[in-house]
Amino acid sequence: MNARSNEGPPVDGLAVEGVVVRFGGLVAVDGQTLQAPRGRITGLIGPNGAGKTTTFNACTGLVRPSEGKVYLFGEDVTQAPPQARARKGLGRTFQRMELFDTLTVRENVKLGREAAMAGKNPLKHIRATASQTNRLRKLTESSLEMCGIGHLAGRRPADLSTGQRRLVELARCIAGEFPIMLLDEPSSGLDGKETEAFGKILRDVVAERNVGILIVEHDMALVMSTCNYIHVLDFGKPIFEGTPAEVAASPVVRAAYLGSEAEGLASADDDLVTLH
């Protein structure tokens, strides 16, 4: 730990240290510590009600921890509001998609950059220079293409499939140029082929943009094939962390969460890790 109280571990990304979140007498998260650096996909898994989304909310500022600290690039942001964390490089998608159906796909994706600038000089939003406008256009188009939805740019999200809407949300986060992205159940509603394609996009984004991703996900095939490192929660408590192969082989994780599914995952070690 650094000597200055407002500095945390020298992590190139997100660091959570000893976070406890209480709602009245309920302890939703009890001593969570994790790191999600750039250049890596970090998983956060566990049963329903384990505290995964609450951990995300503590990271993004939607809830304040009762104890512990949250750091972004070594800076203590525990008391910072969500918009300040966005300006410092933290983006997020939600379990329930929050797209504007009255806007086109392209317009929705453009909003990602606006979110990253939240709270800055409002005149810059109204009177963008030609270079700023050109940069926004390039960011939007490149994000659409990276997610494979450039051909949908003029359509409305309401007309798209669930899988396509998930990609719009991801493209919006990418357009914000957030170096750290938190993805909450991004494969929800996707079929097997869509989930596989989604995982490839995540790996490409990390490789090409050097971002860090922290992902909450129930699809274990996606988690095991995409994540470099995984943290496991149960009843709000961290119970295990390690590589996908270590998680799949862990008796503790098997008993708490994976059950018999772990047997199939552990027998496919060659396919577990694609990013190391």
BAFIKE-266848 format. One record per residue (C-alpha): residue number from 0; x, y, z. Coordinates in steps of 0.25 Angstrom, whole numbers, plus 5000, padded with zeros to 4 digits. Layout:
   nr    c1    c2    c3
  NUM     X     Y     Z
...
//
This chain:
   nr    c1    c2    c3
    0  5000  5000  5000
    1  5005  5014  4997
    2  5008  5024  5007
    3  4998  5034  5003
    4  4984  5030  5007
    5  4977  5034  4994
    6  4986  5024  4986
    7  4984  5009  4985
    8  4991  4998  4979
    9  4999  5001  4966
   10  4989  4993  4957
   11  4987  4998  4943
   12  4972  4997  4944
   13  4961  4994  4955
   14  4965  4989  4969
   15  4955  4986  4980
   16  4960  4984  4994
   17  4952  4978  5006
   18  4939  4983  5001
   19  4927  4981  5010
   20  4913  4985  5006
   21  4902  4985  5016
   22  4887  4987  5014
   23  4882  4989  5028
   24  4885  4976  5035
   25  4888  4969  5022
   26  4902  4967  5018
   27  4902  4966  5002
   28  4917  4966  5000
   29  4926  4962  5011
   30  4941  4965  5009
   31  4942  4965  4994
   32  4956  4968  4988
   33  4959  4967  4973
   34  4967  4973  4962
   35  4963  4975  4948
   36  4975  4981  4940
   37  4976  4985  4926
   38  4979  4974  4916
   39  4971  4964  4923
   40  4957  4958  4924
   41  4954  4956  4939
   42  4941  4947  4943
   43  4932  4949  4955
   44  4923  4937  4957
   45  4914  4931  4967
   46  4900  4926  4970
   47  4888  4936  4969
   48  4889  4945  4981
   49  4903  4943  4983
   50  4906  4958  4982
   51  4912  4960  4968
   52  4903  4971  4964
   53  4905  4978  4977
   54  4920  4977  4975
   55  4918  4984  4962
   56  4910  4995  4968
   57  4921  4997  4978
   58  4931  4998  4967
   59  4923  5008  4959
   60  4918  5017  4970
   61  4903  5013  4970
   62  4905  5008  4985
   63  4915  5012  4995
   64  4923  5001  5002
   65  4921  5000  5017
   66  4936  4996  5018
   67  4947  4995  5008
   68  4953  5003  4996
   69  4951  5004  4981
   70  4962  5009  4973
   71  4964  5013  4958
   72  4978  5013  4953
   73  4983  5014  4967
   74  4974  5026  4971
   75  4964  5024  4982
   76  4950  5026  4976
   77  4942  5020  4988
   78  4934  5033  4990
   79  4933  5037  4975
   80  4920  5038  4968
   81  4917  5029  4956
   82  4920  5041  4946
   83  4933  5044  4952
   84  4937  5029  4951
   85  4933  5029  4936
   86  4942  5041  4933
   87  4953  5033  4940
   88  4951  5022  4930
   89  4940  5012  4936
   90  4929  5008  4927
   91  4918  4998  4930
   92  4907  4990  4923
   93  4895  4985  4931
   94  4887  4972  4932
   95  4875  4979  4927
   96  4879  4986  4914
   97  4877  5001  4915
   98  4876  5005  4900
   99  4868  5017  4894
  100  4858  5011  4885
  101  4854  5024  4879
  102  4869  5026  4874
  103  4876  5019  4863
  104  4887  5008  4866
  105  4897  5018  4862
  106  4892  5029  4871
  107  4891  5019  4883
  108  4906  5016  4881
  109  4910  5031  4880
  110  4904  5032  4894
  111  4916  5024  4899
  112  4925  5035  4897
  113  4915  5045  4904
  114  4915  5036  4916
  115  4930  5036  4917
  116  4930  5052  4917
  117  4919  5053  4927
  118  4921  5065  4936
  119  4931  5072  4927
  120  4929  5086  4921
  121  4915  5085  4915
  122  4919  5095  4904
  123  4928  5084  4899
  124  4915  5075  4897
  125  4908  5087  4890
  126  4919  5093  4882
  127  4928  5082  4877
  128  4939  5085  4868
  129  4941  5079  4854
  130  4952  5070  4859
  131  4944  5066  4871
  132  4932  5063  4862
  133  4941  5055  4853
  134  4947  5047  4864
  135  4933  5044  4870
  136  4929  5039  4856
  137  4941  5030  4855
  138  4939  5024  4869
  139  4925  5021  4866
  140  4927  5014  4853
  141  4939  5006  4858
  142  4932  5002  4870
  143  4920  4997  4861
  144  4929  4990  4852
  145  4937  4983  4863
  146  4924  4978  4868
  147  4919  4973  4854
  148  4907  4982  4854
  149  4911  4993  4844
  150  4900  4988  4835
  151  4890  4991  4846
  152  4894  5005  4849
  153  4882  5012  4843
  154  4872  5003  4850
  155  4865  5004  4863
  156  4868  4995  4875
  157  4854  4991  4876
  158  4855  4984  4863
  159  4867  4976  4866
  160  4869  4962  4873
  161  4873  4961  4887
  162  4887  4957  4882
  163  4888  4969  4873
  164  4883  4978  4884
  165  4894  4973  4893
  166  4904  4976  4883
  167  4899  4990  4882
  168  4901  4992  4897
  169  4915  4986  4896
  170  4918  4996  4884
  171  4913  5007  4892
  172  4923  5004  4903
  173  4934  5002  4894
  174  4931  5016  4887
  175  4933  5022  4901
  176  4948  5018  4900
  177  4946  5013  4915
  178  4960  5006  4918
  179  4952  4997  4928
  180  4938  4992  4925
  181  4929  4984  4934
  182  4919  4975  4927
  183  4907  4970  4935
  184  4901  4957  4929
  185  4905  4961  4915
  186  4901  4947  4909
  187  4887  4947  4915
  188  4877  4944  4904
  189  4887  4939  4894
  190  4887  4926  4888
  191  4900  4917  4887
  192  4905  4923  4874
  193  4903  4937  4878
  194  4910  4934  4891
  195  4922  4928  4884
  196  4922  4940  4875
  197  4921  4950  4886
  198  4933  4943  4894
  199  4941  4945  4881
  200  4938  4960  4881
  201  4942  4962  4895
  202  4955  4955  4893
  203  4957  4964  4881
  204  4954  4977  4888
  205  4964  4973  4899
  206  4975  4970  4889
  207  4973  4982  4880
  208  4969  4993  4890
  209  4977  4988  4902
  210  4964  4990  4911
  211  4961  4982  4924
  212  4948  4975  4925
  213  4941  4970  4938
  214  4930  4961  4935
  215  4918  4955  4943
  216  4913  4943  4935
  217  4905  4930  4937
  218  4909  4924  4924
  219  4921  4916  4929
  220  4925  4912  4915
  221  4927  4927  4912
  222  4934  4929  4925
  223  4943  4918  4923
  224  4947  4921  4909
  225  4948  4936  4911
  226  4953  4939  4924
  227  4968  4939  4928
  228  4965  4939  4943
  229  4952  4937  4951
  230  4947  4941  4965
  231  4936  4933  4971
  232  4926  4938  4981
  233  4916  4931  4990
  234  4906  4937  5000
  235  4914  4950  4998
  236  4927  4944  5002
  237  4939  4941  4993
  238  4942  4926  4993
  239  4952  4924  4982
  240  4960  4931  4971
  241  4969  4926  4960
  242  4970  4922  4946
  243  4958  4916  4938
  244  4965  4902  4939
  245  4967  4904  4954
  246  4953  4908  4957
  247  4947  4897  4949
  248  4956  4887  4957
  249  4953  4893  4971
  250  4944  4885  4980
  251  4940  4897  4987
  252  4935  4903  4975
  253  4928  4890  4971
  254  4921  4889  4984
  255  4916  4904  4984
  256  4913  4906  4970
  257  4917  4898  4958
  258  4913  4884  4963
  259  4913  4873  4952
  260  4916  4884  4942
  261  4930  4885  4947
  262  4933  4871  4942
  263  4931  4874  4928
  264  4938  4887  4929
  265  4950  4881  4936
  266  4951  4870  4925
  267  4953  4880  4914
  268  4965  4888  4920
  269  4971  4890  4906
  270  4959  4899  4903
  271  4958  4906  4916
  272  4968  4918  4913
  273  4969  4925  4900
  274  4976  4938  4905
  275  4988  4934  4913
//
